[in-house]
């Protein structure tokens, strides 16, 4: 008889005292870690306080019946595999318990070697399920903020805040210029939160007049105003259980601010034209590109609402403050663009220098548009200066100063650009090579060649 690994923990649930004791002793001698109970209630208490790899369950039990116990194990301890062992076997009961999640169905009397073999196989499945869940969690941990491309300290700091606040229900205020990705941040908070199975509703507060926005948010009753021919459910109702993202909240009027404040404080609101309060459970995330504190001082924004939405706040950095992320963003946009059609697209060193020098008033959104435009206009495989918009060439040229005006050779532009990246990444060549889209060996050859190349005159 083979000895089972000691790590296999087995719960035996059987109301036959003699059978239970004999089977427990036999399996213990075979190396299994055994715990035995005589009814379903004791089994439920056991799985709440102990971790089991496999459970052996009889169907005819006092208290909670065996069929129900199989389902309870699926709910309370989903990684525990259940083996049904009963003297009261029918085809219908076997099919039902297997559909409910049991690993196998055996009948008494059962050969001990057969039972041990089933327990080992059930344990192997348990290990596979557990390993798969660990891998899924690890994958989710690495990809949870895949929308945000970059390694700059300012971006990493924001992602750390998002990671922490997503596990709470706190109201969040996201600040930043247009185009920095405030909606992406809001969706990342929702997607990594316990509310992620419920809707995340986005409301652009600048797109509608006050009356229409009020109707969108709170809904209206039939006949509430001209044109209200049917009852309309508001977005607070639609987002119940999930998240409501109020983009550019600084644009809404003071009366509407008061209604939103009431929802935040009480969870209640009334439809336009309604008389009954509606109760919802909605997480609110707000965003703005305006200085709400100054608006409060100017009495353009309610102070009580400002403090209510400013429980946790952070500011997304503009692209000009994380220029080292630009090569990574360029690579990401090229790889994700259908226009590229899997071509081997390259960017000249001069183009990358200009992209890095540009101030990007439209932030990441503007960079995305510039790359998409370049890919559309591109005839060959290398993006050059002529593929960039004129305003970018002009402003970037001024930003590069003497470097561009002196018209240095391409080798010097490449050397200066690589030197800038090496400084940005602290001399980490692997990261610089990744940002450039080349291998470390190619980077090494370039560095070796560039160090030997004479510098052009800067007259």
Protein Blocks (a to p, Z undefined) as FASTA:
>chain_A
ZZddfklccddddfblklmmmmmmmmmmnopacdddfbfklmmmmmmmpccfbdcddfbd
ghjafklmmmmmmmmmmmbccddddfbdcfklmmmmmmnopabdcdddddfklmmmmmmm
mmmmmmmmmmmmmmmmmmmmmmmmmmpgcjbfklmmmmmmmmmmmmpcbdcddeddehil
pmmmmmmmmmmpmklmpccddddfklpcfklmmmmmnopaehkaghiabccddfklmmgo
iacddehkllpcfklmmmmmmmmmnopacdehiabdcddddddddddfbdfklmmmnopa
cfklmmmmmmbgcddddfklmmmlmmmmmmmmmmmpmklnopacdddfklmmmmmmpgol
nlmmlmmmmmmmmmmmpmblbccfklpcfklmmmmmmmnmmmmmnopafklmmmmmmmmm
mmmnnopaklmmmmnopafklmmmmmmmmmmpccdddZZ
